[in-house]
Amino acid sequence: MSTIRIHPPIPGPKSRALSERRAKAVPRGLSHGTPIYVAKAEDAWLEDVDGNRYIDFAGGIGCANAGHRRQPVTDAIQKQLDKYLHTCVQVTPYEGYVELAERMNAATPGNFAKKTLFVNSGAEAVENAVKIARAYTGRPALIAFEDAFHGRTLMTLALTSKTHPYKAGFAPFPSEVYRVPFAYCYRCSYNLKYPACDLYCARHLEDTFKRLVAHEEVAAVVAEPVLGEGGFVAPPPDYFKVLVDLCHKHNILFIADEVQSGFGRTGALFASQRYGIEPDLLVTAKSLGGGLPLAAITGRAEVMDAPGPGGLGGTFAGNPLSCAAALAVLDLFEKENLLARAHELGDHFQRRAREWQRRWPIIGDLRGLGAMQAIELVKSRASKVPAGDEAKQITQYCYEHGLITITAGSYSNVIRVLVPLVATKEQMDEGLDVLESALASVCDKTDAVAQLV
């Protein structure tokens, strides 16, 4: 039975009416990928206010790895709701916060004593990781990467690479942030090829210490194990081992930003595990809260204890409902086969997408780990000129035909897949059918225009 249920036109009249209200009430800086207003969500589908039903390949930008409104999560929230909503953990603490910290300390990679701090968002978590790293090392500088995204606060915008729309107009940013190329093999900054390059991009960190910032000034290297907003770029398997070894050689902390790559998305609970590394600090958010706002910084106990009492915190940080939801999410990953399912979904996507790549030259690169998959679109494979307009057309076709997708990449030319891991094979196929039709529609139109010219 089909999950998708569409009654054109899309958006429907109720969604259009809400868009008119939004334009008058909400600042334009808060953009949205679709003009559809959600009324209900379950597992891997959404229903809008006009009664249209969509398969969700966006998952709230990675917040619904365990599915929308899973019963164990909503039950845990309701149970906590019957007790209390908020007390502020810095005033009257509660067991849920402590229990979740214990679970995160055990679940994250690294065979060493750990501690965990909870905050409200991924950006807030990255910002606190920076504070902790600076407090521990006594050093000011940070190294981040091209195509990285770490958040929208001023500190995290300094770490973020993409200028428009994120950084334009908001300068000046905090200083002592230095940027180096990432292991983006499809668009190698050094025009080299893996594995013949011998991971030059990672080893080039030593040159960075000579030409940009002295290693004794660097508190931490901050990296996403798989780029999120930057285009789902997954480095070669041994890249991070080289990078982390270089960090530790110079007593520099390695911070893994797993806001988007964490909680099963790549087929391991954390993408760091796919690369065999043990970050000094690991940042999580998004799917941690099962749909509620929650983020965490988990790290070596001695590092986490560097700030003094009162140096860390936040009024709503580690909200009791969010902690209850997160404990239920961790239970789901322990009891259900979600990690294996991530591999199955990723393999299934790759099989279909490789056929598309053979059919349409617009597909320049296919990449990803587990269910964190992406298609990079280009004007031609020879030039690799980004096809951002075509990506926008594809996402519009998709939502008009019952599939919610979002783009990524510094050039907005990447279609990323963040389908909830509970999606059935039938739902996955139905969604991929729409995506295939979207590619056909855009490619056929492009070919027709080219023939006229």
N, C-alpha and C positions, 0 to 999 in steps of 0.2 A: 504494500500500500504506500502511495506517495506521501512524503512528508510535506513537500511544497504545495501550497495552495494560494494561488494568485488570482485576484480579480482586478484587471486593469481598469483605469490607469493607475500607475505607481509613480509617485505616492498618491494615496487615496485622499478623499475630501477631508477626513478628520486630521490626517497628518499634515495636509496643506494648511488647514486652519491653525494647527499648532505652530507651524513654521512662521505664519504671519504674527502670531502672538510672541514667539521667540524673538523675531527681528526687532520688536518694540521693547522687549524686556531684558534681553541678554546681550552683552557686548559681542561685537563681531569677532574679537580675538579668540573666543571659544568656538572654534570651527567644528564641523561634523562631517563624517564621511558619507552619510546617506541622509536623505530627507524623510526618513521613516521613523515614526514614534512608537516605541515598544509598549505593549499592554501586558504581555505575558512571556515567560521563557521557561523551558523545561529541557533538561539534558543537553541536546545539541540543536535545538530549534528555538526560534523566536516567533511571536505573533504580534502584529502591529494593531494599532487602534482601529484600523479599518477591517480587521479580520483576516488579513493576509498572513500566511505562514511561510517562514524562511528557514533554510538550513544555515547554521551559523559557522562560518569559517574564520570568524574574527575572535570569538570568545572573549569579548570585552577587552581586546588587545592582550590576550593571554591570561585573563583573570578566571577563566572557567575551564581550566584543564580537567578538573574532576566533574565537570558538567554543571549546568544551571540548576539551582534549587534541588540538589540531591537531598533525599529524605534524611539521611543521617546528619547532614549539616543543618538543615532547618530544624530538626528535632533538638539538636544541641543548642541552637540559638534560642528556641522556645523555652527550653529548660532553664537556661541562664536568664532569659527575660522574666521568668517567674520569680527570680531571686532579687536582682538589682541590675540597673543599667550602667551606672557610673559612680565611682567613688574617688577616682584619681589614685593610681598606684603609688604616687609619691606621698600621699597623705595616709590612706588606709589601704594597704596592699591586699592582694587576694591570691588564693591558691592557683587559679587558672593561669595566671601569668607565670608563676614559678614552674608549674607542670609543663607548660608549653616551652619554656626556656630549656628545661631538662630534655624534652623530646627533640628540640632543635639541636642541642649540643650532641646528642647521640646520633642524629640522622645525617648531619653534615660531614663531609670528608675530613679526615685528619685524626690520627691516633694520638691525640694529646688533649689535655684538659682545656675545656672551652667554656665560654660564658656567652649569653645572648641578651641583647637589648631590643625592645620592641618600640616601634614608632608607627606613624600613620601612613606613610607613602614611600615609594621607591626613592624619590628624590631626597626625602628627609633621611632615609637610611644611608644613602650615599654620602650625604653631607655629614652625618654623624660618624661614618667610617673615616672620613677625612679628619675630623676633629680627633678621633681616637688615635689615628696613625700619627698625627702631628704631636699629640701629647706623649705618646710612647717613644717616638724617635727623637723628639726635640728638633726636628727638621721642618722646613717650610714647603719644599717643592713637591710637585706631583707631576707624574708623566701619564698622559692619556693618549688616545689613538684617533687617527683620522677615521671618519664615518661613525664614531661612537655617539651614543645617546645615553645620558645619565640623569636627565631630569630638567626641570624648568625653574628651579630656584637660581639665584645668581651664582652660587658656588657650583652647582651642577651644570649650569649653562656654560661656565668657564671650561668644564670638562667635556661638554657636548661639542660635537664637531659641526653639524649641519647649521648653516647660517639662517636660511629662510625656510620656514617662518619662525624658527625658535629663538634666534639670537638678534636678528635685525632690530635695531632701535632700542635695545635694552642695555647697551654698554654705558659705562665701563664695568668690566667683570673683575672678580678677584684675581690677584696676580699670582705668580709662581706656579703657573700651569704650563707645561711644555708638551707639545703634540708630536707624535711620530707616526709613520705609516703602519697600518695593520696588515695582517697576513691575508690580503684580499687577492687571492691568486688569479682570479679572472681579470682583475685590473691592477696587476702588480705595479707598484710605484717605482720599482727598479728595473722593469722590463726583463725580469728573469722568469725561469720556469722551475716549478717544483717537480722532482726532488733535486734536480741538478743545482739549484740555487743554494743548497745546504742551509736552508732557513736563514738566508742573509738578513731578512727583515727583523728576525729575533736577535741575531747576533749583532746587528747594527746598534743595539742599545749601548754597547760599549763606546761606540763613536759618539753617541748622543751625550755621554758623560764628558767627552772631551770638547765637544763643539757647542753644546747648548746649555747644559747645567752640570755642575760637578756632582758626582755620585754621593758625596758626603752631605749634600744639601737636599737630597731627595728622600722624602718620607715614605712614598708609596708609588707603585705603578698600579693604575686602575684600569681594568679591562673587563669587557664582556666576553665570556668564553665563546659565545656565538653572538655576533652583532644582532641586535634587535631592530630598532628603527633604521639602522645602517644598512639593512638588506639581507639579514639572515646569513651572513658570511661565516662559514665554519672553517677555521684554519686547519692546516695539515695536522695529523695525529700527534706529532712530536713537538709542535710549535711551543706550546705552553710549558713543557718541561724545560726547554732551553731558556725560555723567558724567566721562569720562576727561579731556576738555578742562578741566572745572572743577578736577579734581585737579591737573593740570599747571599751571594758572594760579596755584595756591597752593603749588607745589613739593611736592605730596603724591603719594606713590606709589600706583599702582593695582595691586592684587593680584587676579588672576583665579584663583578656585578651580575648576579643571576636573577635580576628582577623579572626578565622575560624568559630566560632559558631554564629557570628552575621549575621544580615540582612536576617532573615527569615529562616535560615537553620534548626532551631529546632522547627519551628512552631510558634514562637514568634519573634518579630523583633530582640530581644536580648535574649540569653539563660538565662541571669540573671533574666529576667521576669518569666521564667519557674520555677525558684527557689525562687521567691518572695523576692529578695534582691535588695538593692540600693547601688551599689558600690560607693566608694568615688571617684574613677577614673575608667573610662571605656575606653578601647582601642579597636578601630575598624580599619579595612583595607579591603583588598580583594574585596568583592562585593560592598563595599561602592562606588567605582569609576566606576562601570559598565564596567570594562575592562581597565580603565586607572589607573595609579599609584596614589593612595591617601590613607592616613591613618589619623586617628583622635584620640586625647585624649580629652575626655569630662569628666568634674568633678565638684565637688563643687567649687563655685566661689572663696571662700576664699583660697582654696587649690591651684587652678589654678593661682591665683594672687601672690603666694609666690615668684617665681623668679622675679627679678627686670627687668626693661626695657632692652632689648638686651640679656637677659639670655636665651631666646628661639628663634628659627627661623631656617631658611635654605633657600638657594637661590631659589630652585624650589618648596619649600613647599607650598602646597595649590595652585598648578598651576590652572590658570583660566579655562582651558579645563576640568581638572579633577573635579573642583567644579561644573561646568555646568552639567557634566555627573552625578555627585552624586545627585544633585537636581532632575534630571530626574528619577534617581533610587528611591529616596524617594517618588516621585509622583507615580511611578508604584506600590509601596507597599501600598500607600493610595487608589489608584483607582482600583487595580486588587486584586483578591482573592488569592494572593500568599501564605499567611500564612496558610489558610485553605488547599491550595494545598500541602504545605509541610507535613501536617498531613496525607493527603490522600496518598501521595507517600510513606511516612514512613510506614503507615498501610499496604499498598499493598506489600511493600518489606517484612515486617514481616510475612505476611501470607504465601508468597512463601518460605521464608527462614526457617520458622518453619518446613515445609514439608521436606526441604533438611536436616535439623538437625536430623529429625527422620530417614532419609534414610542413612546418612553418618556420622559415628563417628568422622570424621576429624573436624566437626564443634563443637567446644567446647562451644562457647558463641555467642549469638546474642544480640545486644544492640544498644541503640541510643535514640535520641529524635527527633520527627518530621522526616524530611528528612535527618538527620545526623545519618546514620545507618552504622553498621559494622558487619562483621563476623570474629570471631577469630578462627584461624585454629590451631589444636593441633595434635601431633602424636597419642595420645590416651586421652580419657576423664579422665582416672584415673590418669595418670602422668601429664597431662597438659603441656607436653614438647612442646614448640612452633614449628609449622610446617612452617618455613620460606621458605624452598626450594619449598614446595608445593604451597605456596602463589605466589611465583615468576612464577611457571609453569602455574598457573591459569591466572595471568595477561597476560602472553604471549599468551596463548590460546585465551583469550578474544580479544586482539587487532588483532590477526590473523583472527578472525572471526567477526570483526566489532564492538567491544565494547571497549572503552577506560576506563580502571580502574587503580587505584593506590593502593599501600599498605600503611600500617601505623604500629605503635607499636614499642616498644623498641626492639622487636625481629623480626620486619618486617614480622609478621605472621598474620596481620589483613588486610582484604579487606574492604576498606571504600567506601561509596557511597556519591558522591557529585553531583548528577545529577541536572542540572538546574531545577528550580521549574516550568518552563513552559513546561516541557516534557509532551507529551500526554500519555494517558493510553496505547495506542498502542506502543509508543516508549519505555515506561517503561517495558511492557511485552516483547517486542522484545529484549531489553537489558538483562532482567532477564532470558530469554530463553538461551541466549549465556552464561551467568554466570552459569546457571544450567548445560549446556553441558560441560563447563570447569570443574566444580566440578566432574561430572561423569567421564570425561576423566582421570583426575588426580587420583581420588579415585579408579577407576577400574584398572589403571596401578599399583597403590600402592598395591592393593589387589593381583594382579597377581604376583608381585615380592615377596610378603610375602608368597604366596603359594609355590613358587619355593624354597624359603629358608627353 
